[in-house]
Amino acid sequence: MAEKAPMARMQLLLPPELKAEIEQFAEEQGLSANEAIRLLSRRGLSASGKTAPVDVLLEELGYRIRDLEQRLAKAEGLSA
């Protein structure tokens, strides 16, 4: 039987909107938020097709966070 590698612990700081999207996805799929993050990460890495998957994931997460920050700033500007 193959030995299972230990899991690595990470802490993610997510904008509230992204957290809500992940929680909604998790609920729809019948998963915990942690399982949903792992599933979405694997999907993103598989779809990237690039040789440096960690770099690709970080780039995508950074893009997503910047996009949400821009949307929040715009919404705050409209409500001010």
N, CA, C and O atoms as a Tinker XYZ file with bonds, in Angstrom:
   320  protein
     1  N      0.847000   -1.176000    0.000000    73     2
     2  CA     0.000000    0.000000    0.000000    64     1     3
     3  C      0.895000    1.241000    0.000000    63     2     4     5
     4  O      1.858000    1.313000    0.762000    81     3
     5  N      0.577000    2.214000   -0.852000    73     3     6
     6  CA     1.367000    3.445000   -0.947000    64     5     7
     7  C      1.184000    4.279000    0.321000    63     6     8     9
     8  O      0.084000    4.388000    0.862000    81     7
     9  N      2.282000    4.858000    0.774000    73     7    10
    10  CA     2.230000    5.702000    1.966000    64     9    11
    11  C      1.664000    7.067000    1.595000    63    10    12    13
    12  O      2.059000    7.666000    0.595000    81    11
    13  N      0.750000    7.542000    2.401000    73    11    14
    14  CA     0.107000    8.829000    2.137000    64    13    15
    15  C      0.988000    9.962000    2.662000    63    14    16    17
    16  O      1.427000    9.936000    3.812000    81    15
    17  N      1.242000   10.954000    1.810000    73    15    18
    18  CA     2.051000   12.102000    2.215000    64    17    19
    19  C      1.265000   12.961000    3.195000    63    18    20    21
    20  O      0.044000   13.070000    3.080000    81    19
    21  N      1.958000   13.580000    4.169000    73    19    22
    22  CA     1.255000   14.438000    5.124000    64    21    23
    23  C      0.701000   15.688000    4.424000    63    22    24    25
    24  O      1.284000   16.201000    3.469000    81    23
    25  N     -0.409000   16.141000    4.919000    73    23    26
    26  CA    -1.035000   17.346000    4.374000    64    25    27
    27  C     -0.274000   18.570000    4.876000    63    26    28    29
    28  O      0.242000   18.576000    5.994000    81    27
    29  N     -0.210000   19.587000    4.052000    73    27    30
    30  CA     0.415000   20.846000    4.442000    64    29    31
    31  C     -0.681000   21.824000    4.843000    63    30    32    33
    32  O     -1.718000   21.906000    4.185000    81    31
    33  N     -0.456000   22.546000    5.898000    73    31    34
    34  CA    -1.444000   23.523000    6.372000    64    33    35
    35  C     -1.109000   24.884000    5.786000    63    34    36    37
    36  O      0.043000   25.316000    5.797000    81    35
    37  N     -2.144000   25.557000    5.270000    73    35    38
    38  CA    -1.997000   26.904000    4.734000    64    37    39
    39  C     -3.103000   27.772000    5.300000    63    38    40    41
    40  O     -4.189000   27.291000    5.623000    81    39
    41  N     -2.817000   29.036000    5.412000    73    39    42
    42  CA    -3.837000   29.986000    5.839000    64    41    43
    43  C     -4.075000   30.946000    4.694000    63    42    44    45
    44  O     -3.138000   31.569000    4.195000    81    43
    45  N     -5.329000   31.071000    4.272000    73    43    46
    46  CA    -5.689000   31.975000    3.189000    64    45    47
    47  C     -6.507000   33.123000    3.745000    63    46    48    49
    48  O     -7.445000   32.916000    4.514000    81    47
    49  N     -6.149000   34.321000    3.356000    73    47    50
    50  CA    -6.928000   35.496000    3.705000    64    49    51
    51  C     -7.726000   35.864000    2.451000    63    50    52    53
    52  O     -7.156000   36.281000    1.442000    81    51
    53  N     -9.035000   35.706000    2.525000    73    51    54
    54  CA    -9.893000   35.905000    1.361000    64    53    55
    55  C    -10.790000   37.114000    1.544000    63    54    56    57
    56  O    -11.270000   37.376000    2.647000    81    55
    57  N    -11.018000   37.850000    0.467000    73    55    58
    58  CA   -12.025000   38.908000    0.529000    64    57    59
    59  C    -13.390000   38.262000    0.821000    63    58    60    61
    60  O    -13.623000   37.120000    0.427000    81    59
    61  N    -14.273000   38.966000    1.492000    73    59    62
    62  CA   -15.579000   38.384000    1.846000    64    61    63
    63  C    -16.338000   37.822000    0.648000    63    62    64    65
    64  O    -17.013000   36.799000    0.770000    81    63
    65  N    -16.237000   38.475000   -0.504000    73    63    66
    66  CA   -16.975000   38.005000   -1.682000    64    65    67
    67  C    -16.449000   36.656000   -2.163000    63    66    68    69
    68  O    -17.234000   35.781000   -2.527000    81    67
    69  N    -15.130000   36.480000   -2.168000    73    67    70
    70  CA   -14.543000   35.214000   -2.595000    64    69    71
    71  C    -14.869000   34.116000   -1.597000    63    70    72    73
    72  O    -15.159000   32.985000   -1.985000    81    71
    73  N    -14.823000   34.447000   -0.311000    73    71    74
    74  CA   -15.194000   33.485000    0.731000    64    73    75
    75  C    -16.638000   33.025000    0.528000    63    74    76    77
    76  O    -16.937000   31.835000    0.637000    81    75
    77  N    -17.522000   33.962000    0.237000    73    75    78
    78  CA   -18.929000   33.626000    0.013000    64    77    79
    79  C    -19.093000   32.739000   -1.218000    63    78    80    81
    80  O    -19.885000   31.796000   -1.206000    81    79
    81  N    -18.341000   33.040000   -2.287000    73    79    82
    82  CA   -18.416000   32.218000   -3.503000    64    81    83
    83  C    -17.945000   30.794000   -3.233000    63    82    84    85
    84  O    -18.557000   29.833000   -3.698000    81    83
    85  N    -16.856000   30.664000   -2.480000    73    83    86
    86  CA   -16.340000   29.331000   -2.158000    64    85    87
    87  C    -17.338000   28.574000   -1.294000    63    86    88    89
    88  O    -17.583000   27.390000   -1.526000    81    87
    89  N    -17.916000   29.240000   -0.305000    73    87    90
    90  CA   -18.898000   28.591000    0.565000    64    89    91
    91  C    -20.131000   28.167000   -0.223000    63    90    92    93
    92  O    -20.676000   27.088000    0.012000    81    91
    93  N    -20.576000   29.007000   -1.155000    73    91    94
    94  CA   -21.726000   28.662000   -1.984000    64    93    95
    95  C    -21.400000   27.456000   -2.869000    63    94    96    97
    96  O    -22.201000   26.527000   -2.973000    81    95
    97  N    -20.228000   27.471000   -3.505000    73    95    98
    98  CA   -19.805000   26.339000   -4.324000    64    97    99
    99  C    -19.749000   25.066000   -3.488000    63    98   100   101
   100  O    -20.229000   24.015000   -3.911000    81    99
   101  N    -19.160000   25.166000   -2.298000    73    99   102
   102  CA   -19.035000   24.010000   -1.413000    64   101   103
   103  C    -20.409000   23.436000   -1.074000    63   102   104   105
   104  O    -20.614000   22.223000   -1.121000    81   103
   105  N    -21.331000   24.308000   -0.738000    73   103   106
   106  CA   -22.683000   23.855000   -0.384000    64   105   107
   107  C    -23.359000   23.164000   -1.570000    63   106   108   109
   108  O    -23.988000   22.117000   -1.418000    81   107
   109  N    -23.218000   23.767000   -2.746000    73   107   110
   110  CA   -23.827000   23.184000   -3.952000    64   109   111
   111  C    -23.248000   21.807000   -4.268000    63   110   112   113
   112  O    -23.954000   20.936000   -4.775000    81   111
   113  N    -21.969000   21.614000   -3.968000    73   111   114
   114  CA   -21.289000   20.348000   -4.266000    64   113   115
   115  C    -21.346000   19.355000   -3.114000    63   114   116   117
   116  O    -20.899000   18.216000   -3.251000    81   115
   117  N    -21.896000   19.781000   -1.975000    73   115   118
   118  CA   -21.953000   18.909000   -0.805000    64   117   119
   119  C    -20.582000   18.694000   -0.174000    63   118   120   121
   120  O    -20.282000   17.610000    0.326000    81   119
   121  N    -19.752000   19.738000   -0.201000    73   119   122
   122  CA   -18.392000   19.672000    0.325000    64   121   123
   123  C    -18.213000   20.657000    1.466000    63   122   124   125
   124  O    -19.011000   21.577000    1.649000    81   123
   125  N    -17.145000   20.446000    2.233000    73   123   126
   126  CA   -16.754000   21.467000    3.196000    64   125   127
   127  C    -16.017000   22.554000    2.418000    63   126   128   129
   128  O    -15.614000   22.334000    1.275000    81   127
   129  N    -15.843000   23.703000    3.017000    73   127   130
   130  CA   -15.103000   24.784000    2.357000    64   129   131
   131  C    -13.672000   24.341000    2.055000    63   130   132   133
   132  O    -13.140000   24.657000    0.991000    81   131
   133  N    -13.051000   23.618000    2.975000    73   131   134
   134  CA   -11.682000   23.137000    2.756000    64   133   135
   135  C    -11.620000   22.200000    1.559000    63   134   136   137
   136  O    -10.725000   22.315000    0.722000    81   135
   137  N    -12.568000   21.274000    1.477000    73   135   138
   138  CA   -12.596000   20.352000    0.340000    64   137   139
   139  C    -12.823000   21.105000   -0.969000    63   138   140   141
   140  O    -12.232000   20.771000   -1.996000    81   139
   141  N    -13.676000   22.114000   -0.926000    73   139   142
   142  CA   -13.958000   22.903000   -2.132000    64   141   143
   143  C    -12.711000   23.647000   -2.593000    63   142   144   145
   144  O    -12.438000   23.704000   -3.792000    81   143
   145  N    -11.958000   24.212000   -1.670000    73   143   146
   146  CA   -10.728000   24.925000   -2.025000    64   145   147
   147  C     -9.733000   23.956000   -2.650000    63   146   148   149
   148  O     -9.094000   24.280000   -3.651000    81   147
   149  N     -9.596000   22.758000   -2.060000    73   147   150
   150  CA    -8.681000   21.763000   -2.634000    64   149   151
   151  C     -9.130000   21.346000   -4.033000    63   150   152   153
   152  O     -8.306000   21.234000   -4.941000    81   151
   153  N    -10.432000   21.117000   -4.211000    73   151   154
   154  CA   -10.962000   20.719000   -5.515000    64   153   155
   155  C    -10.740000   21.816000   -6.553000    63   154   156   157
   156  O    -10.270000   21.539000   -7.657000    81   155
   157  N    -11.072000   23.045000   -6.209000    73   155   158
   158  CA   -10.898000   24.151000   -7.148000    64   157   159
   159  C     -9.429000   24.383000   -7.475000    63   158   160   161
   160  O     -9.089000   24.720000   -8.609000    81   159
   161  N     -8.560000   24.204000   -6.489000    73   159   162
   162  CA    -7.119000   24.351000   -6.729000    64   161   163
   163  C     -6.630000   23.288000   -7.709000    63   162   164   165
   164  O     -5.885000   23.584000   -8.643000    81   163
   165  N     -7.062000   22.037000   -7.483000    73   163   166
   166  CA    -6.654000   20.956000   -8.398000    64   165   167
   167  C     -7.168000   21.213000   -9.805000    63   166   168   169
   168  O     -6.440000   21.016000  -10.778000    81   167
   169  N     -8.413000   21.652000   -9.922000    73   167   170
   170  CA    -8.977000   21.946000  -11.244000    64   169   171
   171  C     -8.192000   23.053000  -11.942000    63   170   172   173
   172  O     -7.881000   22.957000  -13.129000    81   171
   173  N     -7.879000   24.096000  -11.193000    73   171   174
   174  CA    -7.126000   25.208000  -11.771000    64   173   175
   175  C     -5.747000   24.775000  -12.227000    63   174   176   177
   176  O     -5.278000   25.183000  -13.289000    81   175
   177  N     -5.099000   23.949000  -11.423000    73   175   178
   178  CA    -3.768000   23.469000  -11.782000    64   177   179
   179  C     -3.828000   22.551000  -12.995000    63   178   180   181
   180  O     -2.968000   22.626000  -13.872000    81   179
   181  N     -4.831000   21.691000  -13.052000    73   179   182
   182  CA    -4.969000   20.791000  -14.196000    64   181   183
   183  C     -5.261000   21.565000  -15.469000    63   182   184   185
   184  O     -4.735000   21.239000  -16.534000    81   183
   185  N     -6.090000   22.578000  -15.363000    73   183   186
   186  CA    -6.472000   23.357000  -16.537000    64   185   187
   187  C     -5.348000   24.262000  -17.026000    63   186   188   189
   188  O     -5.327000   24.657000  -18.192000    81   187
   189  N     -4.424000   24.585000  -16.147000    73   187   190
   190  CA    -3.377000   25.529000  -16.524000    64   189   191
   191  C     -2.416000   24.939000  -17.542000    63   190   192   193
   192  O     -1.961000   25.642000  -18.445000    81   191
   193  N     -2.104000   23.669000  -17.409000    73   191   194
   194  CA    -1.198000   23.019000  -18.333000    64   193   195
   195  C      0.220000   23.552000  -18.294000    63   194   196   197
   196  O      1.035000   23.189000  -19.143000    81   195
   197  N      0.532000   24.398000  -17.339000    73   195   198
   198  CA     1.871000   24.972000  -17.241000    64   197   199
   199  C      2.749000   24.083000  -16.363000    63   198   200   201
   200  O      2.252000   23.274000  -15.580000    81   199
   201  N      4.061000   24.249000  -16.510000    73   199   202
   202  CA     4.991000   23.387000  -15.791000    64   201   203
   203  C      5.193000   23.787000  -14.338000    63   202   204   205
   204  O      5.696000   22.984000  -13.553000    81   203
   205  N      4.821000   24.991000  -13.960000    73   203   206
   206  CA     5.009000   25.458000  -12.580000    64   205   207
   207  C      3.642000   25.691000  -11.938000    63   206   208   209
   208  O      3.217000   26.840000  -11.815000    81   207
   209  N      2.938000   24.623000  -11.523000    73   207   210
   210  CA     1.565000   24.763000  -11.045000    64   209   211
   211  C      1.406000   25.680000   -9.835000    63   210   212   213
   212  O      0.399000   26.381000   -9.736000    81   211
   213  N      2.350000   25.695000   -8.929000    73   211   214
   214  CA     2.207000   26.557000   -7.754000    64   213   215
   215  C      2.238000   28.019000   -8.185000    63   214   216   217
   216  O      1.446000   28.830000   -7.707000    81   215
   217  N      3.152000   28.350000   -9.086000    73   215   218
   218  CA     3.221000   29.718000   -9.593000    64   217   219
   219  C      1.928000   30.099000  -10.305000    63   218   220   221
   220  O      1.450000   31.225000  -10.172000    81   219
   221  N      1.368000   29.170000  -11.052000    73   219   222
   222  CA     0.127000   29.429000  -11.780000    64   221   223
   223  C     -1.009000   29.681000  -10.799000    63   222   224   225
   224  O     -1.800000   30.607000  -10.979000    81   223
   225  N     -1.087000   28.860000   -9.769000    73   223   226
   226  CA    -2.139000   29.031000   -8.765000    64   225   227
   227  C     -2.008000   30.371000   -8.064000    63   226   228   229
   228  O     -2.997000   31.081000   -7.885000    81   227
   229  N     -0.801000   30.718000   -7.668000    73   227   230
   230  CA    -0.590000   32.004000   -7.006000    64   229   231
   231  C     -0.949000   33.167000   -7.922000    63   230   232   233
   232  O     -1.540000   34.152000   -7.481000    81   231
   233  N     -0.592000   33.049000   -9.188000    73   231   234
   234  CA    -0.925000   34.093000  -10.153000    64   233   235
   235  C     -2.440000   34.237000  -10.292000    63   234   236   237
   236  O     -2.963000   35.352000  -10.310000    81   235
   237  N     -3.131000   33.122000  -10.388000    73   235   238
   238  CA    -4.591000   33.161000  -10.530000    64   237   239
   239  C     -5.245000   33.730000   -9.276000    63   238   240   241
   240  O     -6.161000   34.547000   -9.371000    81   239
   241  N     -4.784000   33.303000   -8.104000    73   239   242
   242  CA    -5.343000   33.843000   -6.862000    64   241   243
   243  C     -5.088000   35.345000   -6.760000    63   242   244   245
   244  O     -5.969000   36.099000   -6.347000    81   243
   245  N     -3.898000   35.774000   -7.132000    73   243   246
   246  CA    -3.578000   37.199000   -7.110000    64   245   247
   247  C     -4.468000   37.982000   -8.051000    63   246   248   249
   248  O     -4.950000   39.062000   -7.709000    81   247
   249  N     -4.687000   37.435000   -9.244000    73   247   250
   250  CA    -5.567000   38.090000  -10.214000    64   249   251
   251  C     -6.977000   38.207000   -9.651000    63   250   252   253
   252  O     -7.605000   39.261000   -9.746000    81   251
   253  N     -7.462000   37.136000   -9.073000    73   251   254
   254  CA    -8.828000   37.115000   -8.536000    64   253   255
   255  C     -8.981000   38.128000   -7.396000    63   254   256   257
   256  O     -9.990000   38.829000   -7.310000    81   255
   257  N     -7.985000   38.197000   -6.535000    73   255   258
   258  CA    -8.036000   39.139000   -5.412000    64   257   259
   259  C     -7.995000   40.574000   -5.919000    63   258   260   261
   260  O     -8.757000   41.421000   -5.452000    81   259
   261  N     -7.102000   40.855000   -6.881000    73   259   262
   262  CA    -7.031000   42.216000   -7.444000    64   261   263
   263  C     -8.355000   42.605000   -8.088000    63   262   264   265
   264  O     -8.809000   43.741000   -7.950000    81   263
   265  N     -8.972000   41.662000   -8.791000    73   263   266
   266  CA   -10.259000   41.929000   -9.428000    64   265   267
   267  C    -11.318000   42.269000   -8.382000    63   266   268   269
   268  O    -12.074000   43.226000   -8.554000    81   267
   269  N    -11.377000   41.498000   -7.310000    73   267   270
   270  CA   -12.354000   41.763000   -6.254000    64   269   271
   271  C    -12.070000   43.091000   -5.558000    63   270   272   273
   272  O    -12.998000   43.827000   -5.223000    81   271
   273  N    -10.791000   43.399000   -5.340000    73   271   274
   274  CA   -10.436000   44.678000   -4.713000    64   273   275
   275  C    -10.884000   45.847000   -5.592000    63   274   276   277
   276  O    -11.380000   46.853000   -5.085000    81   275
   277  N    -10.708000   45.713000   -6.906000    73   275   278
   278  CA   -11.133000   46.777000   -7.821000    64   277   279
   279  C    -12.650000   46.936000   -7.799000    63   278   280   281
   280  O    -13.164000   48.055000   -7.811000    81   279
   281  N    -13.360000   45.816000   -7.769000    73   279   282
   282  CA   -14.819000   45.885000   -7.711000    64   281   283
   283  C    -15.294000   46.512000   -6.410000    63   282   284   285
   284  O    -16.240000   47.300000   -6.405000    81   283
   285  N    -14.637000   46.164000   -5.304000    73   283   286
   286  CA   -14.994000   46.757000   -4.008000    64   285   287
   287  C    -14.732000   48.250000   -4.004000    63   286   288   289
   288  O    -15.562000   49.026000   -3.532000    81   287
   289  N    -13.583000   48.659000   -4.527000    73   287   290
   290  CA   -13.241000   50.082000   -4.569000    64   289   291
   291  C    -14.249000   50.840000   -5.416000    63   290   292   293
   292  O    -14.661000   51.943000   -5.058000    81   291
   293  N    -14.641000   50.263000   -6.518000    73   291   294
   294  CA   -15.630000   50.900000   -7.390000    64   293   295
   295  C    -16.980000   51.009000   -6.672000    63   294   296   297
   296  O    -17.634000   52.050000   -6.726000    81   295
   297  N    -17.388000   49.936000   -6.007000    73   295   298
   298  CA   -18.665000   49.960000   -5.279000    64   297   299
   299  C    -18.631000   50.979000   -4.146000    63   298   300   301
   300  O    -19.613000   51.683000   -3.908000    81   299
   301  N    -17.510000   51.057000   -3.455000    73   299   302
   302  CA   -17.388000   52.027000   -2.365000    64   301   303
   303  C    -17.415000   53.455000   -2.920000    63   302   304   305
   304  O    -17.968000   54.351000   -2.282000    81   303
   305  N    -16.826000   53.675000   -4.095000    73   303   306
   306  CA   -16.827000   54.979000   -4.730000    64   305   307
   307  C    -18.230000   55.404000   -5.144000    63   306   308   309
   308  O    -18.573000   56.584000   -5.081000    81   307
   309  N    -19.034000   54.439000   -5.566000    73   307   310
   310  CA   -20.402000   54.739000   -5.977000    64   309   311
   311  C    -21.297000   55.042000   -4.791000    63   310   312   313
   312  O    -22.231000   55.837000   -4.900000    81   311
   313  N    -21.018000   54.414000   -3.660000    73   311   314
   314  CA   -21.873000   54.612000   -2.484000    64   313   315
   315  C    -21.445000   55.813000   -1.651000    63   314   316   317
   316  O    -22.170000   56.213000   -0.740000    81   315
   317  N    -20.291000   56.392000   -1.940000    73   315   318
   318  CA   -19.803000   57.521000   -1.141000    64   317   319
   319  C    -20.453000   58.825000   -1.545000    63   318   320
   320  O    -20.151000   59.870000   -0.969000    81   319
